[in-house]
Amino acid sequence: MPGASKVSPRSGGASPSSVPELVTPAYWQEACKHLSKRDRVMRKLIADHGSAGLQSRGDAFTTLARSIVGQQISVKAAQSVWERLVVVLGGSAEAHREPLSPLNMLSKTTDELRQAGLSARKVEYMLDLARHFAEGRVHVAQWQEMEDELIIEELIDIRGIGRWTAEMFLIFHLMRPNVLPLDDLGLIKGISQSYFSGEPVSRAEARDVAEAWSPYRTVGTWYLWRSLDPLPVAY
């Protein structure tokens, strides 16, 4: 999973009877060629991990909810909480890859949601997220045409979603090709290890390294995550 920083058309969530198909962006192969040509570190990472790629399940609410669950806890702990949350919402632990419904979330009490292992603050975040979707306060149908920064502005209006979470959404849900999440500890650590022999790296230095990746900085980021953890993440 990417290192945490600090720590579809508008829908109330897809029907739990079907799990969205995993989708890989159409630009991926072209991006790999571009990075391999312009950056020797990327050329090696792509050779080592080239059989995998960024994938999205395409459900906006679920992607953001998973991001909130994962804040400031380990990947293993986040998966455990997520599976319990699915059960609280009426599913089974085996159905943890199915999309959640904002309306279903709003039908639960704070105490019921706390039973999943969510902190009181994360319950507040989840309910605010669900209200934004249920009341149409996020313009999901327009996101494909909106610029990255405008989407980030809309998302950080939701409690518990900061710039890092919004950038993870741009990467894992909208699969935007040129996102560089400079607040992400995994990105900074990957650049440090792969380009600076483990020496500390500033945001400015990380930005300079990533200049060679543009217009596919998302892909460069993804391969540096793989250099730290070979197992790809799909939200």
Phi, psi and chi 1 to 4 in degrees:
 res  aa     phi    psi   chi1   chi2   chi3   chi4
   1 MET       -  146.2  179.2 -175.4  179.0      -
   2 PRO   -59.6  147.9   19.9  -30.9      -      -
   3 GLY   -70.1  133.1      -      -      -      -
   4 ALA   -68.4  153.6      -      -      -      -
   5 SER   -76.6  -91.2   51.7      -      -      -
   6 LYS   -86.8  100.6  -59.5  169.5 -175.0  175.3
   7 VAL    70.1      -  -20.3      -      -      -
   8 SER       -  138.3   55.9      -      -      -
   9 PRO   -27.4  159.1  -19.8   26.0      -      -
  10 ARG   -50.0  128.3  175.2  176.6  175.4 -107.4
  11 SER  -146.6  156.7   97.8      -      -      -
  12 GLY   -86.9   14.1      -      -      -      -
  13 GLY   106.7  140.2      -      -      -      -
  14 ALA   -69.1  161.3      -      -      -      -
  15 SER   -61.8  134.7  165.7      -      -      -
  16 PRO   -67.6   -1.5   23.2  -31.8      -      -
  17 SER   -80.4  -10.9   62.3      -      -      -
  18 SER  -139.0  136.9   60.2      -      -      -
  19 VAL   -95.5  126.0  178.8      -      -      -
  20 PRO   -58.0  143.9  -22.1   31.9      -      -
  21 GLU   -68.0  144.4  -65.0  -83.7  -25.5      -
  22 LEU   -71.7  134.8  -75.1  167.6      -      -
  23 VAL  -125.1  136.0  176.8      -      -      -
  24 THR  -107.1  136.0  -61.7      -      -      -
  25 PRO   -62.3  145.1   19.4  -30.2      -      -
  26 ALA   -65.2  -24.1      -      -      -      -
  27 TYR   -82.5   -2.2   58.8   75.0      -      -
  28 TRP   -58.8  -49.2 -160.1  -99.7      -      -
  29 GLN   -65.0  -41.0  -68.4  -55.4  -43.6      -
  30 GLU   -63.0  -39.7  176.8   59.8   32.3      -
  31 ALA   -63.5  -42.0      -      -      -      -
  32 CYS   -61.8  -40.2  -71.1      -      -      -
  33 LYS   -63.1  -44.4  -68.4  177.8 -176.5  177.3
  34 HIS   -61.1  -48.2  173.8   85.4      -      -
  35 LEU   -66.7  -40.5  -66.1  174.0      -      -
  36 SER   -63.1  -33.1  -65.1      -      -      -
  37 LYS   -76.4  -32.3 -171.1  177.9  -60.5 -177.4
  38 ARG  -103.0  -11.2  -61.6 -165.3   56.7 -179.2
  39 ASP  -147.0  116.7 -172.9  -53.0      -      -
  40 ARG   -67.6  -32.7   60.4  179.3  179.6   78.5
  41 VAL   -64.2  -45.3  171.1      -      -      -
  42 MET   -62.8  -38.4  -77.3  -67.8  137.3      -
  43 ARG   -56.9  -42.6 -176.4  161.2   58.5 -112.6
  44 LYS   -70.2  -43.8 -178.3  179.4 -174.0  -53.4
  45 LEU   -63.1  -40.2  -69.4  177.7      -      -
  46 ILE   -66.7  -38.2  -69.9  168.5      -      -
  47 ALA   -63.7  -36.8      -      -      -      -
  48 ASP   -75.7  -32.5  -70.1  -16.5      -      -
  49 HIS  -126.5   20.7  -55.5  -77.1      -      -
  50 GLY   -66.3  -15.5      -      -      -      -
  51 SER   -78.9  -11.1   60.3      -      -      -
  52 ALA  -108.2  168.3      -      -      -      -
  53 GLY  -161.1  165.2      -      -      -      -
  54 LEU   -59.0  136.8  175.0   66.4      -      -
  55 GLN  -136.4  145.8  -65.8 -179.3  -42.9      -
  56 SER  -130.6  144.6  170.1      -      -      -
  57 ARG   -92.7   -7.1  -69.9 -169.2  172.5   87.9
  58 GLY    80.4   12.5      -      -      -      -
  59 ASP  -110.6  111.8 -175.4   73.0      -      -
  60 ALA   -64.1  -48.3      -      -      -      -
  61 PHE   -61.1  -44.8  176.5   73.8      -      -
  62 THR   -64.1  -40.9  -56.8      -      -      -
  63 THR   -60.2  -45.5  -61.1      -      -      -
  64 LEU   -69.2  -38.7  -69.6  167.4      -      -
  65 ALA   -62.6  -41.8      -      -      -      -
  66 ARG   -64.5  -35.7  -72.9 -168.2   72.0  115.2
  67 SER   -64.3  -40.8  -65.9      -      -      -
  68 ILE   -65.8  -44.9  -70.6  172.4      -      -
  69 VAL   -57.1  -39.4  167.1      -      -      -
  70 GLY   -80.9   -5.4      -      -      -      -
  71 GLN   -63.8  126.2  -70.7  174.1    0.8      -
  72 GLN    64.5   17.3  -62.7  179.7  -46.1      -
  73 ILE  -131.7  165.4   59.9  176.7      -      -
  74 SER   -71.2  163.1   69.9      -      -      -
  75 VAL   -58.9  -43.4  173.9      -      -      -
  76 LYS   -64.2  -44.2 -176.6  177.1 -179.7 -179.8
  77 ALA   -65.0  -40.5      -      -      -      -
  78 ALA   -63.1  -40.6      -      -      -      -
  79 GLN   -64.3  -39.5 -177.0   61.9   26.4      -
  80 SER   -63.3  -45.3  176.3      -      -      -
  81 VAL   -63.7  -41.7  171.3      -      -      -
  82 TRP   -60.9  -44.8 -175.0 -100.0      -      -
  83 GLU   -63.5  -38.6  -69.2  176.2    6.2      -
  84 ARG   -69.1  -35.1  -78.7 -177.3  -81.1  163.9
  85 LEU   -63.5  -42.0  178.3   61.7      -      -
  86 VAL   -58.5  -40.3  169.0      -      -      -
  87 VAL   -66.0  -44.5  172.1      -      -      -
  88 VAL   -58.1  -35.6  167.6      -      -      -
  89 LEU   -84.3    6.6  -64.7  177.4      -      -
  90 GLY   102.3    1.7      -      -      -      -
  91 GLY   -95.6 -166.9      -      -      -      -
  92 SER  -116.7  158.0   64.3      -      -      -
  93 ALA   -58.2  -31.5      -      -      -      -
  94 GLU   -70.9  -14.7  -66.6   73.2   23.4      -
  95 ALA   -97.9   25.2      -      -      -      -
  96 HIS   -68.6  -10.8   61.8   85.9      -      -
  97 ARG   -93.1   -3.2  -70.8 -171.2  175.5   88.0
  98 GLU   -79.8  150.9  -65.3  178.1   -3.3      -
  99 PRO   -70.2  150.9   23.6  -33.5      -      -
 100 LEU   -95.8  159.4  -59.0 -174.2      -      -
 101 SER  -107.3  127.1  161.1      -      -      -
 102 PRO   -57.5  -40.8  -25.4   35.1      -      -
 103 LEU   -65.2  -37.5  -66.6  177.1      -      -
 104 ASN   -64.8  -41.3 -167.5   10.0      -      -
 105 MET   -59.6  -44.5 -178.2   83.6   69.5      -
 106 LEU   -69.8  -17.6  -69.9  170.2      -      -
 107 SER   -79.4   -9.7   73.7      -      -      -
 108 LYS   -96.3  149.7  -57.1  -59.9  178.9 -177.4
 109 THR   -81.9  165.1   66.4      -      -      -
 110 THR   -57.5  -43.7  -63.7      -      -      -
 111 ASP   -62.7  -39.1  -72.7  -17.9      -      -
 112 GLU   -63.9  -42.0  -73.9  173.7  -39.2      -
 113 LEU   -70.1  -32.2  -66.0  174.1      -      -
 114 ARG   -64.0  -27.4  -72.2  -69.1  -55.3  -85.9
 115 GLN   -62.0  -20.9  -69.8  172.9   12.8      -
 116 ALA   -76.7  -10.3      -      -      -      -
 117 GLY   101.6    8.3      -      -      -      -
 118 LEU   -77.6  142.0  -68.3  168.3      -      -
 119 SER   -70.8  163.9   66.4      -      -      -
 120 ALA   -58.7  -39.4      -      -      -      -
 121 ARG   -67.2  -41.0  179.9  166.2  -67.1  179.6
 122 LYS   -67.5  -31.7  -75.5 -172.4 -180.0  179.9
 123 VAL   -62.8  -43.0  168.4      -      -      -
 124 GLU   -59.7  -43.1  -67.7  176.0    7.7      -
 125 TYR   -62.4  -45.3  -66.1  165.9      -      -
 126 MET   -61.3  -43.5  -75.3  -70.9 -153.0      -
 127 LEU   -68.7  -36.6  -67.9  174.5      -      -
 128 ASP   -66.6  -40.5 -168.4   53.2      -      -
 129 LEU   -59.5  -47.2  172.4   66.8      -      -
 130 ALA   -61.9  -39.9      -      -      -      -
 131 ARG   -65.1  -40.7  -78.6 -169.5  -70.2  -90.6
 132 HIS   -58.3  -40.8  -88.6   76.1      -      -
 133 PHE   -74.7  -46.2  -87.0   74.3      -      -
 134 ALA   -64.8  -33.0      -      -      -      -
 135 GLU   -95.2    3.1  -63.4  169.5    6.5      -
 136 GLY    71.5   27.3      -      -      -      -
 137 ARG   -83.8   -5.2  -74.8 -170.1  -89.5  158.8
 138 VAL  -115.6  140.0  -74.1      -      -      -
 139 HIS   -97.8   66.9  -58.7   91.3      -      -
 140 VAL   -58.0  -39.0 -175.0      -      -      -
 141 ALA   -65.4  -22.2      -      -      -      -
 142 GLN   -97.0   -7.7  -74.7   78.9   49.3      -
 143 TRP   -59.2  -37.2  -80.7  -16.7      -      -
 144 GLN   -61.0  -27.3  -68.7  -64.7  -18.0      -
 145 GLU   -97.2  -10.9  -72.8   72.7   44.9      -
 146 MET   -84.9  151.1  -71.0  169.1   61.7      -
 147 GLU   -72.6  155.1  -65.5 -178.9    0.5      -
 148 ASP   -52.7  -48.5  -69.6   -2.8      -      -
 149 GLU   -65.7  -32.9  -72.8  -60.2  -38.0      -
 150 LEU   -68.7  -37.3  -68.3  177.2      -      -
 151 ILE   -67.3  -41.7  -63.1  170.4      -      -
 152 ILE   -59.5  -43.7  -71.1  172.4      -      -
 153 GLU   -59.1  -40.7  -73.8 -180.0   16.9      -
 154 GLU   -68.8  -39.7 -172.2  164.3  -78.3      -
 155 LEU   -72.5  -37.8  -69.8  175.3      -      -
 156 ILE   -74.2   -3.0   61.5  177.2      -      -
 157 ASP   -74.8  -16.5 -173.1   54.4      -      -
 158 ILE   -84.1  134.8  -58.8  169.6      -      -
 159 ARG   -61.3  136.3  -66.6 -171.0   64.6 -168.8
 160 GLY    86.7   -3.2      -      -      -      -
 161 ILE  -113.1  112.1  -64.8 -178.1      -      -
 162 GLY  -103.7 -169.3      -      -      -      -
 163 ARG   -62.4  -41.3 -175.4  175.1 -178.3   89.2
 164 TRP   -59.8  -47.2  176.4   80.4      -      -
 165 THR   -62.4  -40.2  -58.1      -      -      -
 166 ALA   -63.6  -38.8      -      -      -      -
 167 GLU   -68.6  -37.0  -72.2  172.1  -25.8      -
 168 MET   -61.9  -35.9  -66.5  -56.5  101.6      -
 169 PHE   -65.5  -43.7 -179.1   80.6      -      -
 170 LEU   -58.9  -37.3  -70.2  176.7      -      -
 171 ILE   -76.6  -54.0  -68.4  172.0      -      -
 172 PHE   -85.9  -22.4  -74.9   99.1      -      -
 173 HIS  -103.2  -58.6  177.3   71.8      -      -
 174 LEU   -81.4  -14.8  -65.9  175.9      -      -
 175 MET    53.8   43.7  -62.6 -168.2  -66.6      -
 176 ARG   -66.1  138.5  -68.4  -65.3  172.1   91.7
 177 PRO   -80.0  -17.9   27.3  -35.0      -      -
 178 ASN  -125.5   38.9 -157.2   31.6      -      -
 179 VAL   -89.5  132.6 -179.6      -      -      -
 180 LEU  -124.7   96.7 -175.4   68.3      -      -
 181 PRO   -82.8   85.3   30.9  -33.6      -      -
 182 LEU   -68.5  -13.4  -70.8  171.7      -      -
 183 ASP   -85.7   -1.7  -68.8  -34.3      -      -
 184 ASP   -85.0  121.6 -174.0   78.8      -      -
 185 LEU   -65.4  -33.4  -62.5 -177.3      -      -
 186 GLY   -64.9  -42.3      -      -      -      -
 187 LEU   -61.2  -49.1  170.4   64.9      -      -
 188 ILE   -63.2  -41.1  -60.8  -59.6      -      -
 189 LYS   -65.6  -40.8 -178.5  177.5 -179.8  179.9
 190 GLY   -62.9  -41.8      -      -      -      -
 191 ILE   -65.9  -41.4  -70.9  176.2      -      -
 192 SER   -58.3  -48.5  169.3      -      -      -
 193 GLN   -71.9  -39.9  -68.7 -172.9   -3.6      -
 194 SER   -85.9  -25.4  -66.3      -      -      -
 195 TYR  -118.3  -20.1  -67.9   86.5      -      -
 196 PHE  -127.7   22.3  -67.5   86.7      -      -
 197 SER    52.3   34.5  -58.4      -      -      -
 198 GLY    86.8   -1.1      -      -      -      -
 199 GLU   -71.0  151.3  -66.8  -64.5  -43.4      -
 200 PRO   -56.9  146.0  -23.6   33.5      -      -
 201 VAL  -127.0  132.5  174.8      -      -      -
 202 SER   -84.3  164.5   68.9      -      -      -
 203 ARG   -59.6  -40.3  -71.3  166.0   58.7   95.9
 204 ALA   -63.0  -41.6      -      -      -      -
 205 GLU   -66.3  -39.4  -71.6  170.2  -34.3      -
 206 ALA   -63.8  -41.6      -      -      -      -
 207 ARG   -63.2  -39.7 -172.1 -177.6  -70.6  108.8
 208 ASP   -63.6  -44.0  -72.2  -15.7      -      -
 209 VAL   -58.8  -42.8  166.7      -      -      -
 210 ALA   -75.5   -9.7      -      -      -      -
 211 GLU   -57.4  -36.8  -82.8  -60.7  -50.4      -
 212 ALA   -67.5  -20.9      -      -      -      -
 213 TRP   -83.0  -25.1  -50.6  -17.6      -      -
 214 SER   -56.2  138.7 -171.7      -      -      -
 215 PRO   -93.3   29.1   35.6  -35.8      -      -
 216 TYR  -126.2   47.6  -60.5  114.2      -      -
 217 ARG   -67.8  -26.8  -65.7 -174.8  -61.6  177.8
 218 THR   -57.7  -44.4  -67.6      -      -      -
 219 VAL   -68.7  -41.4 -176.2      -      -      -
 220 GLY   -60.5  -42.1      -      -      -      -
 221 THR   -60.9  -45.0  -62.1      -      -      -
 222 TRP   -60.5  -41.5 -171.0   90.7      -      -
 223 TYR   -71.7  -30.2  -83.0  107.3      -      -
 224 LEU   -69.9  -36.5  -78.9  175.6      -      -
 225 TRP   -58.7  -41.7  -74.0  -23.8      -      -
 226 ARG   -64.3  -30.8  -61.8  -71.4   67.7   72.9
 227 SER   -65.5  -24.8   73.8      -      -      -
 228 LEU   -93.8  -34.1  -57.6  175.1      -      -
 229 ASP  -144.7  104.4 -178.9   -0.7      -      -
 230 PRO   -62.2  -16.4  -20.4   32.8      -      -
 231 LEU   -85.2  113.8 -177.5   62.9      -      -
 232 PRO   -66.0  151.8  -16.3   29.7      -      -
 233 VAL  -107.5  138.6  171.4      -      -      -
 234 ALA  -131.7  117.8      -      -      -      -
 235 TYR   -82.1      -  -79.4   94.2      -      -
